[in-house]
């Protein structure tokens, strides 16, 4: 039996987890929270748009789409590494 759909939405749950991990509850002001939420959703929207465009036409070989997705994955890994080392 499939899980019931969360009325808040998948992205709302992800935002809540992200905000809990990242935002300091004692020092993060409302402006910071609002701007972070906007950036989070803008990034999610951009990634969704990229992924749907990258899928390509149905007649295209799946390996082409998989290579595009891997390219994005590697770029995100490079960013995460730069972030960890203070270079992002």
CORCORQUI-V996246 format. One record per residue. N is the residue number from 1. RES is the residue in three letters. PSI is psi in degrees with one decimal (999 if undefined). D_LAST is the distance of its C-alpha to the last C-alpha in whole Angstrom. Layout:
BEGIN
n=N res=RES psi=PSI d_last=D_LAST
n=N res=RES psi=PSI d_last=D_LAST
END
This chain:
BEGIN
n=1 res=UNK psi=128.4 d_last=43
n=2 res=UNK psi=153.5 d_last=40
n=3 res=UNK psi=144.3 d_last=38
n=4 res=UNK psi=150.0 d_last=38
n=5 res=UNK psi=131.9 d_last=36
n=6 res=UNK psi=122.5 d_last=34
n=7 res=UNK psi=-21.9 d_last=35
n=8 res=UNK psi=-27.6 d_last=32
n=9 res=UNK psi=155.9 d_last=30
n=10 res=UNK psi=-46.4 d_last=27
n=11 res=UNK psi=-35.2 d_last=24
n=12 res=UNK psi=-40.2 d_last=26
n=13 res=UNK psi=-44.4 d_last=26
n=14 res=UNK psi=-39.9 d_last=22
n=15 res=UNK psi=-44.4 d_last=21
n=16 res=UNK psi=-42.1 d_last=24
n=17 res=UNK psi=-47.3 d_last=22
n=18 res=UNK psi=-49.6 d_last=18
n=19 res=UNK psi=-39.8 d_last=20
n=20 res=UNK psi=-38.5 d_last=22
n=21 res=UNK psi=-33.3 d_last=19
n=22 res=UNK psi=-42.8 d_last=16
n=23 res=UNK psi=129.7 d_last=18
n=24 res=UNK psi=115.1 d_last=20
n=25 res=UNK psi=-23.5 d_last=24
n=26 res=UNK psi=-28.8 d_last=25
n=27 res=UNK psi=-13.0 d_last=23
n=28 res=UNK psi=119.3 d_last=21
n=29 res=UNK psi=173.2 d_last=23
n=30 res=UNK psi=-37.8 d_last=24
n=31 res=UNK psi=-44.7 d_last=22
n=32 res=UNK psi=-44.6 d_last=19
n=33 res=UNK psi=-44.7 d_last=21
n=34 res=UNK psi=-46.2 d_last=22
n=35 res=UNK psi=-39.6 d_last=19
n=36 res=UNK psi=-42.4 d_last=17
n=37 res=UNK psi=-43.8 d_last=19
n=38 res=UNK psi=-44.0 d_last=20
n=39 res=UNK psi=-40.3 d_last=16
n=40 res=UNK psi=-51.7 d_last=17
n=41 res=UNK psi=-36.7 d_last=20
n=42 res=UNK psi=-41.7 d_last=19
n=43 res=UNK psi=-42.2 d_last=16
n=44 res=UNK psi=-43.3 d_last=19
n=45 res=UNK psi=-44.8 d_last=21
n=46 res=UNK psi=-44.6 d_last=19
n=47 res=UNK psi=-41.4 d_last=19
n=48 res=UNK psi=-44.9 d_last=22
n=49 res=UNK psi=-44.6 d_last=23
n=50 res=UNK psi=-47.3 d_last=22
n=51 res=UNK psi=-39.5 d_last=23
n=52 res=UNK psi=-36.2 d_last=27
n=53 res=UNK psi=-33.7 d_last=27
n=54 res=UNK psi=-21.4 d_last=25
n=55 res=UNK psi=-32.8 d_last=28
n=56 res=UNK psi=178.6 d_last=31
n=57 res=UNK psi=156.6 d_last=34
n=58 res=UNK psi=-29.6 d_last=36
n=59 res=UNK psi=-5.1 d_last=38
n=60 res=UNK psi=142.7 d_last=35
n=61 res=UNK psi=138.2 d_last=35
n=62 res=UNK psi=-28.7 d_last=32
n=63 res=UNK psi=-28.6 d_last=31
n=64 res=UNK psi=-47.4 d_last=29
n=65 res=UNK psi=-40.2 d_last=28
n=66 res=UNK psi=-37.8 d_last=26
n=67 res=UNK psi=-38.7 d_last=25
n=68 res=UNK psi=-43.3 d_last=23
n=69 res=UNK psi=-39.9 d_last=22
n=70 res=UNK psi=-36.8 d_last=21
n=71 res=UNK psi=-44.2 d_last=19
n=72 res=UNK psi=-42.5 d_last=17
n=73 res=UNK psi=-45.7 d_last=16
n=74 res=UNK psi=-39.0 d_last=15
n=75 res=UNK psi=-41.8 d_last=12
n=76 res=UNK psi=-37.0 d_last=11
n=77 res=UNK psi=-39.9 d_last=12
n=78 res=UNK psi=-40.8 d_last=9
n=79 res=UNK psi=-44.5 d_last=7
n=80 res=UNK psi=-40.6 d_last=8
n=81 res=UNK psi=-43.3 d_last=8
n=82 res=UNK psi=-38.3 d_last=5
n=83 res=UNK psi=-44.1 d_last=5
n=84 res=UNK psi=-32.1 d_last=8
n=85 res=UNK psi=4.7 d_last=8
n=86 res=UNK psi=21.4 d_last=6
n=87 res=UNK psi=16.7 d_last=4
n=88 res=UNK psi=999 d_last=0
END
